[in-house]
Amino acid sequence: MEFKRKYPVGAELLNDGGVHFRVWAPECKIAEVCIMKDRNDSDYRRFDLFNENNGYFSGHIPDVAEGMMYKYLLNNEQLLPDPASFYQPSGPFGFSQIINLNTFKWNNGFYTQPSRKIIYEMHIGTFTPEGTFRSACQYLKQLSEMGVTILELMPVAEFNGSFGWGYDGVQQFAPYHLYGTPDEFRLFIDTAHQCGLGVLLDVVYNHLGSDASYFKEFSRDYFSTKYSNEWGKALNFDQENCLPVREYFVTNALFWVSEYHIDGFRFDATQQIFDESHIHIIKEIVQTIKNSFPQKQFFFSAENEVQNARELQNYGINSVWNEDFHRCATVAITSHNEAYFSDYKGTPQELLSCVKFGFLFQGQYCAWQKKSRGSPALTMDHSIFINYIQNHDQVANTLRGVRIGQIASPSVYRCFSALLLLSPQIPLIFQGQEYCCTSPFYYFSDNPQRAERITNGRKQFLSQFESIKNADGPLTPLPYMPEAFYSSKIDPQRLAHSDPIYVMYSDLLKIRHSDHVFSKNGLEFIDGAIISENLLCIRYCGNNDNEDRLVLCNLGIDITLSSIPEPLIAPPEGYSWKLTWYSENTLYGGNGFQEPLQDDKYCLAGKSLYYFATENRQMHQV
């Protein structure tokens, strides 16, 4: 008898009763499913699974119900959890739980992608003191009111230990049990949608965590023998017996969309996803999702160290993280350019080129890497690039795991926050950045079996920074220590309308949402110029003269100029510039200002940014 399944793997409750199990284990001769009534049961019943003679074993067990626990017994030897488990309430090594995917009542269905994207990167475990999906729900409305439109969740797939970043996931279909149940994850997404927020899931399809080594007991063909991966064994997407592996990951992405209403994905470290197939696995995932939900809009982003945006765009990726913007901004803020920052000077020209062209490296030689880096992107739309001044990686990759707001002066922090949010690329805000959070963000991973290896690996990676190496750093709690995790928690109650930096971020995002130049249809072109050593200007040219905008950013000391021989400074005919926003506003904790554009001179405060709109000259004279 054939059973109509929704997915090719996993344990599915059937409408007619019972559960249908299906697992890929091509190297096994015998496979059984062992079932317990609940987590407290100590005895299990064994049921034979049918060998389909295609590598899969399957079977319908009539008297099995929601909430029961199971493992697979292979060749009468090894009792193992399901690689496609939908929930692991006791962690990745425990029994898998049978979950009813149809009990949650959605209030807001699927989400419509906003035209103006503001991404907020969130780690569920450290976003609130409780570190759960449910506790995070109460703060989503305020993020939406601030102007955020998309939440980007760091990986939530089940991993080993009581805390971690999530990039060493094991069971890819199961939300991490300490964050909450599957329905609590649905509640989080449903709440986000009701608040007008989309949810992107950061997925790691370049390797599995070391604790997923038991996958090889089902099949060694999960892993590639052809490629080397930076963090573990590369996944097999293009060698013999790769089709079930591809199916597993394509199904996983489809599962998150179908069962959790995820609105898109951020693909982690795509340069380590090796696939020479006719259709790359990323493209297959994107096409499958779009074909399965033709009426829904999705957003797909990627991290790609080699900055091959053109290739990723051909796969269907909408936007790529722009590490160049972060690196030159960091050098400008800190005045240090060690290791992978060494190719950057933090000059106004670099920042301006990022604003105009996205990537700085588009195929030319990179001295640090001793090879060419990037690919041509001069003609790409600004929305291809995601800019940021901090993210989870880059905060942790410092001597003490401190945020950029703890390194920069208040004026510099306001100035670069404004440059980020008033640039044409998609901005990404790391949790807590919106109120200049003082909590560090350490690298943490509670994996007792690999504690020494993780600690040494972290130390070796950061030794590329000579200053960290000489300080015998990083000077942070060891990754496996609870302090590393608990110290990284932010205080979302600081999301108060009275906080000066929060007010600043809210005001900047209001400009971004309301001003036509930040929409695709409202901007004709963008240009910029270096006015002096530390002064840059950005000119947004709208479709109409009254929609032109001007940004002046002074990264040096106070400057007074009698004239500026640069045509981009000139307002459209019949108009004058009207100051609409400035970073030294006392509402943001700034030091106040004098009128920047006067008849006979330009007076621009140091470490400050000004945003001008056009005003009819006759109205101005009245």
N, C-alpha and C positions, 0 to 999 in steps of 0.2 A: 504494500500500500504506500502511495506517495503522499507526503505531507507538504503543504504549501508553506514554505518558510519565507520570512521577510529578509533574513540575512543568511549568508552561506555558512556562518560559524556562530557558536554560542548556544546557550540554552534558552529556547523560546517557549513561553506558555502558549498553548493552543486554545482556540475558542471552544473546541469540542471537549476540552479537558486534557489534563496531563501536560507533559513537557517533551519537546523534541530536542534532542542533543545532537550536535554535529561538531566534529573536530578533525583537523588535518594532522595525520600522524603516519606518513607514508612508509616509515621504516619499521613500523610495528606490525606484528602478526596478529596480536589480540589486543583489543581495547575494551575496557569496561567503565561504566560510570558507577561510582559509589556514593550513596545518598544518605544523609542524616536528616532527621526531622527539623532540628534547629541547632544553634551554636552550642547549646549545652548538652547535646546528645553525644554519647561516646561510642555508640555502635552505628554502623552503616550497613546498608543493603547493597548488594552488587548486582548489576544488570549488564548483560552482554550488549555490545554495540555491533551493528552490522557493518561488515567490511564492504564498502562500495567498489573496491578494486580500482579506485582512482586516487588513492591516498587518503581518502576521507572515511571516517567511521561515523555512523549515525544510529539513532534509535529513538522510538517513542515510548515513554514510560507513562502509563495511564494514571497511576495513583500518586503522582508527584505534584506538589502544589507550590504556590508562591511562598517565599521565605525559607524553603528548605535549602540545605547545604549540599554541595557535591564536589567531588574531585574525580579525575580520571585515573584509572589503573592501567598502566601500559605493560603488556607482556607478563602480566601477573607479578610484576616486580616493583614498579615505582608508582606511588600515589602522588599525583600532581594537580595543582589548580589549573583551571581552564585559561589558556592564553587569551581567549576572547571573553573572559568573565565580565559580566555587567556590573558586578559589585564584589568587593573583597572586604567585608566588615572587620576581619581580623588581620588585615595586611596582606601583602602579596604572596606569602607562603601558606596562608590559611585556606580553609575551604571557600569555594566560590558560592555565592548566594543566588538563588533563582529570583529574578526581579520581574514584576509586572510592569511593562512599559506603558500601559494604557490607563493607569489610575489617576494620574495628575490632571487636574482641571486647569487648563490654560485660560488666562484672562485676556491676553493680548496677542496671541498667535505669533505670527512672524513680523519682523521689523522691516521698515522701509529705510534704505540707506540714505543718510542726509547728503545734500549736495556739498556742504561745507563740513569737512571732517576734522574733528579735534579728538585725538586719541589720548587715553589715560591708561598708563600701564600699571597693573595692580597684581600684587601677590596676596592671595587670599589669606595665607597663614599669618602675614604680618600687617595686613590692612587694619585689623581691629585687635584689641586685646584678646578676644576669644579665638580669633583666627578661623572663622567658619563662614560658610556661604550665608547662613541665616543672619549672623550678626552684621555682615556687610550690607545687607539690604537696607538698613535704616539710614545709610548715608548716601544712597544713590541719587535720591531726589536733589540733594544739595549739589552734587557734582553736575547734574543736568542743569540746575539753575545757574551754576557758574558758567556754563557754556560748553562743557564736555559733550560730545555726541557718540563716542565709541569707547567702550571699555576693552582693553586688551589684557586678558588674563594670562599670567605666567602658567606653565603647564599644570594641569590638574589630574592627569592620569596617575593611577595608583603607583606609588613608589615605596621603597623600604625605609623604615625609620619613623620617628615621631615628628620630624621636621626636615625640610629640604627645599631647594629651589624648584624641584620638579623635573629637571632635565634628564634624570635617569629613571624614566618611567618604566614600568614593567607591564602590567595589564592595561593596554591602551584604551579599552572600552569602559573601564571602571573609574569613576571619579574617586579621588583620594579619600579614604574612609574617615580621616580625622577632620576633613573640611565639612563633611556632612554626607547624608544619604543621597542617592540619585534624585529623589523628589525634592530635597532641599537645594540641590544644584538647579533643578528646574525652577524652583521658587525664586532663586537669585536672578535667573535669566528673565523670568516672567516679570519680576519687579523692575528690572532694568528696562525692559520694553515698555512697561507702563510709565516709566519716567522719561521715555523718549531716548533711551540709550541702546545702541547696538552692542553686541558682545562678540569679540573676536577671541578665539582660543589659540594660544601658542602651542603648536604641536611639534614634536621632535620625531621626524621621520628619517633621521640620518643614522641613528643607532638606538639600541635598547640599553637600559641600565644593566649593570653587571649582574644584578639579581634576576634578570630575565634569562640567565644562562640556561635555566631549565627548559627553555624553548627548544634547545637542541635535542632534548630527549624526545620531543615530538617529531622534530626534523632538523637535521644539521643544515638543511637548505634554507633555513630562515636567514642564514648569514653568508656573506660573500667570502670567497677565497681569492678574489681578484683584486680587491682594493684594501687600502689601509685607512683607518678612520682615526681621528684625533682622540676620541673618547671611549672607544670600544670597538667591537666588531661591526664592520659595515654591513648594511642589509643587502640582501640578494634581490635586486630588481632586474637583473639582466643575464643571469647565468642559468644553468640547467635547473629545472624545477622551480623557476621563479614565479610562475603564474599564480600559485596559491598565496605567495608572499605579497605580490602586488594586490591580489584580491583582498587580503587581510587589511592592508592600509587604505585602499580605496574604500572599502566597506567601513572602516573606522571613521573616516571623515564624513561619509554619508550618514553614519549612525549618529554622530554629534549633531548634524544638521536636522535629521529627521526626528530624533527622540528628544533632543534638548533645545532645538530651535536656535542653534548657534548661527551667527550671521556672517561668519567668515573665519579665516585662519591667518595666523602669522606663522610661516614655515621657518623653523629655526635652522640656522647654518646650512643653507641650501648648497653651498659649495662642497659640503660633505655628503650630499645625497648623490650617489654615483649611479648613473643609469645611461647606457649607450643603446637602449632600445629605440625602435622607430618612433614610439611615442614616450616621451619622458614621463616618469611616474607622477610628477607634479602636474603636468598637463592632463594626464588621465584623470587625476583626482578632480581638478577644476572642471573639466568637461563633464564628468559624471555628475557632479553636483548640479551644474547648470542645466544639464539635460533632465535631471530628475525633478528639478524645481524651476521650470521655465518662467514662471510668473514672479519669482522672487529675485531681488537684487542681493548680490553678495559682494564682499570686499575681501580680497586676498592680498596679503603683504608678505614680504620675505626679508630675511637677513641674508646677506650675501657678501662675504668679505672681499671677494674679488671684484665686486661692483659690476657685474655683467647684467645691467638692467634690460638691455635689448633682448637677450635670450630669455630672461624671466618674463618679460612682457609677452613674448611669443608663447609661453606656457599658459598665459592667462592671468599672470600676477598683475595687480593694479598698482602697487607701490612697493618701494624698496627702502630699507633703512639707509640713511645717509650718514655714514660714519665720518665722512670728511667734514661736515658741518660741525659735528661734536668735537672733533680733534682740533680744528683751527680755533674754535671758540674756547676750548679748554686751555690751549696755549696762550691765547689772548688774555684769559682771566688769571691764569696762574704764573705766567712767564716762564714755564718749564716745558721742555719738549724732548723728553727722554723716550727711548724705545720706539714704539709705533707712533709716537707723536713727533718723531725727529724730522720728518719731512715737512713739517708745518711751522710757520713763523707767527701765526696768529695776527697777521696784518689786516688792515682794513680791506686791502685788495683781495685777500683770500676770502674773507667774509662776503664781500660783494660778489665775487665769482660764484660762491655757493648760492647766493640769492638768485643770481641770474641764470646759472647753468646747472645747479644741483651738485653733481660730483665735481671735485677738483681733479681727481685722477681719472682720465678717460682714455687710457691707453698708453700714456707716456711712462717713462722709467721712474720707478719708485726706489730710492736709495736704500731704505730700510729693508725692503723685501728683495733687493738686488734683482729686480725684474720689472717688466712693465705691469701696470695695474689698471684695471677698469676697461671700459669700452666706450665708444663714442655715444654721447647722450645730449649733444648740444641742441638738438631739435626736439627733444622730448618735453612733454607738458610738465609744468611744475608739480602737478599732482602725483607724478611718478615717484617723487622723493618724500621721505619722512624725515624731518629734522628733529633734533633734540639736543639739549645741553646736558642731560644726564639720563641714564637708564640703569637697570639692575646691574648689568655687567660693569659699567664704567664707574659707578659709585664704589663697588666692591674692589675694583682694581686700583686701589690707592693704599698708601701706607697704613692708614687707620680706618679705612672704610667710610670716610666722611663724605658728605654731600658737597656739591659745588657751592651751595649757599653758605657753608661754613668756611670756605676758603676765600671766596670773593668778598669784597667790601659790599655794604648794602647798596651803594650807588651802582656798582658794577653788576650786581645780581639783578637789580631792576632793569638796567640797560640791556643786558643780554636776554633776560626774559622777554622784554619788549621786542628785541630783534627777532627772537624765535617766533613769537606770536604774530608779528606783523610782516613776516616773510611770506612769499607766495606758496611755499611748500606746505605739506601737511605737518602740523606740529604734534609732537608726542610729549606728554607730561608724565613724569614718573611720580608715583604716589608720594604725597607730602610736599612735592615741589611747589605746589600752589600756595603754601603758607610758609615756605622756607623752613621746612621741617629740620629739626636739629638731631633727630635720631640717625645713627649710622645705618648703613645697609651692608652687612657682612656677607661673606660667602659662608653658608651653613649647610651641613649634610650629616644627618644622624644615621650613620651606617657603621656600626661597631666592627663589622668584619673587614671594612676597608678604611678604617679611621687613619691609620698610619700612611697608607698609600695616598689618600685624599689630601692629607696635610702636607706630605712631601711634594705631591704634584702641584698643589697650590703655591708652595714656596718656590718651586722651580719655575713655574710660569711667571711669577712676579719678579723673579731675579733678572729679567730683561731690563727692569728699571734699576739702574745702578744705585740710585739713592735708597731704594727699598732693600736691595741686596746688602749695601754697606751698613744699613741699620739693623741687619738680621731680621728683616720684616717678612711678612706683614706684621705690624704690631696690633693685632686683633685677636679676639678669642679664637681658639682652634676650632675648625669647622664643625667638629662633632660635639662641641660643648654647648649645652643649653643656652648659655649666655650669648653665644653668637646669634642664636635665633631670637631670643626674647628681647635683646637690646635693639634688634632691627625693627621691632614693631613700631608703627606710627600711632599717633593719637588723632583719630579722625574727628574727635570733638573739637579740634582746633579749626575745623572747617566752619569758622564763624564769620558772619558778615562784617564784623568789626575788625577782623585781622587785617592790617594794612596791605600785606602782600596778597592775601586772598582777594581783597577789594581791587587791587591792581590787576590780577589775573582775570577777574570777572569783567572789569571795564575793557581790557584788551580783547577779550573774547566777544564782548558785545560789539565792538568795532568790527571784528572779523566776521561776525554773523550778519551785521546790518549793512556794511559797506559793500557797494556793488563791485569794487575792484577785486574782492576776494571770491567772486563767483566766476565761473568759466565764461559766462556770456557778458560780464561787465568789464573785462580787462582786454584792451586792444594789444598792448605790449608793456613790457617793463624794462627799464634801463637804469643805469647807475653810474656814478663817477667818484673818484677819489679827489676830494677838494684840497686837502692838505695831508700832511703825514698821518694824522690820526682822525681825520674827519671824512666820512663817506656820506653820499646821498643816494637815495633810491627814489626813482620816479615811477609811479604807477600812472599809466596813461589809459584812462577809461574811454568808453565809446563816445562820450560827450565831454566837452571841455569842463563842465561843472563837476565831472566825476574824477578828474585828475587828483592824485595824492602825492605828497612829498614826505619822505623820511630823512631826517638829518640825525646822524649818529656820531657823537664826538667821543672817541675812546681815549683821548688825551686829557690835558689840563684845560682850564677855561681858555676860550679863544674869542678874540674880537677881530673881525675882518671888515675893512672898509668897503670891499666889494668882492664878489665871487665871479670870476670870468668863466662860467660854466653854464651852457644853455639849459641844462636840466633844472637849474634853479629858477629859471624864469617861469612865472605862472602863465596860463593860457591868456590869450588876448581878451581884454575886458574883465579879467578876474585878478584877484590878489589872493595871497595865501592867508589862511586863518588857522591859528594854532588850535587843535582840537584835543591833543593829548600830549603829556610830557612826563618823563619818568621821575622827575624830582618833585612831583606834586606832593604836598605835605600830607595828603590823604593816604599816600603810600609809604609814609615814613621818610619822604624826601626833604630836601633842604630849601625848597622854594626856588624861585627863578626871577630873572628879569626878562622883559619882552625880548624874544630872540631875534625877531626881524624888525629892525627900526629903519627909518628913512635913510639914515646915513651910515649905518653899520649893522653887522650881524654879531650878536652876543650869545655865545653858546657855552653853557656850563660844561665842565669836564665830566666824563663818565655819565653821559646822559643821552637820551633819545627823544626826539621831537617828531610829532606826526601832524601834518598839515592837510587840510582840505581846501578846496577852492571856494571863494566867496565873490559874488558879483561886486565889481569895484564901485559901482554907483551906490549900491546898498551900503558898502563899507564906508563911503564918504558921508552918507546920511547919518 
